[in-house]
Amino acid sequence: MEIIYSLITAPTFKSQGPFLGTQFEVLVFPVMTPSVDSTSSEIPENCRAPKHPILRLAFKILCIIAVSQKSLDHWNDTKNKEWKEHVSVMVNRFQNTNITAGLVLATTTLFLSSQPPIEHLMAYNSSISYILAMVSFSAALLSVISGAAVLVIYETSTANKDMETLKHMRRHQIIALLLWLAIPSICLSVATFYLFLSIFVACFWSDNSVVNIITTLSCAAFFLNGVLTIYVYKVVG
């Protein structure tokens, strides 16, 4: 609710000697008026989350991965300072994703093109470990290629085109755009996960018990980090 103060003048009369004088005083009355949410009224229906709970959750996750936001409400005004800050954050995120994907790509390339120095400790040249490393290499390569394309096109479009047209796209066009923006991050996640599995398999099949214990603890820490990530997101998200 918003409080709007209205000015109302009311006459008062006072006796001034033999004559009757008239004076005016200003009375201020607070008037309660309901506030209007400008965001919900200006964001088109096709930019909002679906009403179905499962589709709403999927749309929210897609927005988080693609544009680092829970919704597309920031498309409401693409000419203000907040939009420019959002573009800067997205560019930095794409750059960091490309750097990380390049590191994963270099690591998997090393595993695929070399022999393990001490095979009984870490036999990453086994069939299962090698296949997992190949999947990781493919996903990392796709992340680098798609990330570079997204970065170039995103920077060019936000700098030279009117982003107000985003609000007028159809639903399937918006979903396609979000998926295109999310592909580098999704591929990087797949590449990192399969690289971890490849190293885990290579170390877990080692003949050394110390390496097996370290591998088991690392796997437990990995899944614990995933659980903590989901928990923190529910708390602060």
N, C-alpha and C positions, 0 to 999 in steps of 0.2 A: 504494500500500500504506500502511496505517496501522499504527503501532506502539502496542500496548496493553500496559501494564505490569501484570502480575499479581503479587499479594502472596502468598507461600507461606511459612508458618511451619515451621521444621524444628527439632527438638529437638537440643540438644548437652549433653553431660555433662561436668562438671568435678569434680575431687576437692577438697573443702573440708575439710581436716583429717581427722578419723576418719570423717566422714560423706560420703556421695556426694550431691552436689547436682545439681539439674537446672535448666538455663537454656534459654531459647528465643531464637533470633535470626531476624530477618526477611530472607528472601532474595527479591530482585526479579529476575524473569525476564521479558525482553521477548518478547512473543508477536506475531508478524506476522499481521495479518488483512487481507484485501482490502477496499478502500474501495468504496463503492457510490455511483454517480453519481445523485443525487437528481433532477437535472433530467430526465435521460432516462427515469427511471421514473415521473415525475409528468406529463410532457407527453403528452397523448393522441396516438394515431397520426394522427388527422386534422389535427393541428396541425404535424406534421413534414413535411419536404420529401419529395416522391415519390422512389422508388428509381430511376426511369429517369433517366439522366444529363441528357437534354435538358429533361425536365420539372423536374428538380431545379434546373438552372440558371435556367429561367424562373421558378420559384417563388422562388429567391434574389433575382433581379432585382426581382420584384414586391414582395418584402418590403422591399428597400432603398428603392424608390420610395415605397411606401405608409407604412411605419413606421420608416424609417431604421435598420433592423436586418437582419442577414443571415438571420435565422430568427425564429420566434415563441417562442423559449425564454423571453423576458421575460414571456410570459403565464403562466409557471409560478406566480408569486405576485404578484397584483395588489393586495396590501395592504401591501407593504413600501415602504421609502424609495426604492429604485431605480425602482419603477413610477411613483411620484409625480414623480420627476425626468424620467422618460421622457415622461410626459404634458405636463410643462412644456416640454420640448424640442419636442414635436409641435405644441403650440399656437403657440409662437414661429415654427416653420417654416411653419405655415399662414398666420399673419399676414404673414410676409415674402413668401410666395408671392402673397398677395392684393395687397400693395403693388406688387410687381414686375409682376404682371399688369395692374394699373391703369396703370402707366407705359407698358407696351407698348400697351395699349388707347388711351391718349391720343395716343401717337405715330402709330399707324396711323390714328386718326381725323383727325389733322392732314394726313396724306398723302392721305387719301381726300376731304377736303373743301376742299383748297386747290390752287392752281396753283403750279408751281415758279417761284421768282423769276428764276432764270437757267436757262432750259430746256435750252440747249445744254451745260450742265455736269452737270445732274442732271435727266433727264426722267423723273420718277417718275409722270407722267400717261400713260405708254405703256400699251398694253393688257396686256402680260404683267406689268409691274410693278404695275399697278392690281389685277389679279386676285390676285396673290400678297399684296398688302396687304389685300385683302378676306378671304382665307383667314386671315391673321394676325389681323385684327380679330375674326373669328368665334371663333377659338380663344381669343384673349385674353378676349373677353366670356364665353365658356363657363367659362374658368378662374376669372374673378371670381365668377360666379354659383355654380358648384359649390364653390369655395373658401369662400365665405361660408356656404353650407349645411353643409359639412363642419365648419367651425370652430364653428358654433353647436351642432350636434348632438353633436360630439365633446366639447366642454366640458360640455354638459348631461349627457351619458351618463356620462362619467367621474366627474362630481361627485355624481350622484344615484342611480346604479345600481350593482349589484354586478357588477364586471367578471369575476368568477370564472366567469360563464356563457359567456365567450368560449371556454373550453376544451371546452365541451360542444356547440359548434356542429358541424354536419356540414361535410364538405369543400367542397361547393359554396357553402355559406353563408360560409365563411371566404374563399374566392376572391372572392365577390361583395363582401365587406367590404373586402378589400385593393384591389380594383379601384376601389371607391367612394372610398377614401382616396387612391388614386393619380391619379385623374382631374384634379384641379387642377394637379398638377405636370406631368403628361403634356401637358395643353392648353397650359400655359405654355411648355413646351419647343417644341411645334409652333408656337405664335404667335411666339416669338423667332426660330426658324429661318426661317419664311416671311417675317418682317419683314427679316431679313438678306438673304434672296434677293431681295426686292423692291428694297432699296437697292442691292444688288450689280448687278442688271440695269439699274437706272436710271443708275448711275454707269459701268458697263462700256460702255454704248452712247453714252457721252458723246463729243463731238468733241474734247475736250481730252485730250492725251496724259498730262499730269500726273495728271489725275483717274483715267485708266485704270491708271496705275502704282500709285497709292495704293489703288485698288480691288483690284488683283491682290495686292498685299502684304497687304491686310486679309483677303482670302480665304485666302491661305496661312497667315496667323497664326491664323485661325479653325480651320482643319483641324489645324494643329499643336497647338493647344490641346486639341482633341478627342483626338488621339493621346496627348498627355501625360497627359490625364485618365484614359484607359484604362490607361496604363502605371502611373501612380501608384496607381490602384485595385488593380491586380494585385500591386503591391509591398507596400502597407500594408494591403490588404484581406484 
